[in-house]
Structures are given as structure tokens and as C-alpha cells.
Amino acid sequence: MNRTILVLGLTLASCASIDYATPPPSDWPALRVIESVDQKAVHDYCGMGIPLIYSIEGCTVVDFDRRTCTIYLADGATWVRTHERAHCAGYDHPSDDTLREHWRVWKARQ
């Protein structure tokens, strides 16, 4: 099995909006949502490829193989929860199709 995990990060410098006008794919799977408020996990999972000048507040790790969506939140950043839960439900940022494309590629490999 070829396993791919998608990490979506939210930094204070990034757009914190969700594109609710574009629904997720109609066959988006039900994912078990796991939440972790853990500064070390935010650094380990969310900081990949993000310059150190940004403050990372949280990220979502989508694993279609395990049918999980893990949300990592920085200490005190529980306000990010709604945003990250929208990613777990298949919503992307405006003008972005990262989740939709990740789901399409995962299905094609099955």
C-alpha cells in the first residue's frame, strides 16, 4: 500500500478563511477527527517547509488510508479548531484545491 498523508498548516500570516461556497467532493469520506493541543506536535507536524518567521497556530493531517483527520493546535490556539475541522470535512481555502486533488489522487491509486 502506497501511503500518502496531507498536512495543511495555518500560520498567522496565511489566509484563515475557508471556501464554503465550493463544497467538498460528493464522495468525501467520513474521517475520524482526532484533536491534539500540543506545541511540540504543532512544531513537528505543522512546521514542515514553513519559514521560521511565521507563527504556526495549527494544522490538519489527513490520512485517507486510516480514515483519520488529526488536528494539531498550538497552546491557546483553540480558535483554530473550526477552521481545521472544515478541512477534515473536505473544505479548502479560497482559490485552492489541495484537499480535492489529494482525494482524487488517492482514489486513483486504489
Buried (B, 14 or more C-beta within 10 A) or exposed (E): EEEEBBBBBBBEEEEBEBBEEBEBEEEBBEBEBBBBBBBEBBEEBBBEEBEEEBEBBBBBBBBBEEEBBBBBBBEEBEEBBEBBBBBBBBBBBEEBEEBBEBBEEBEEEE
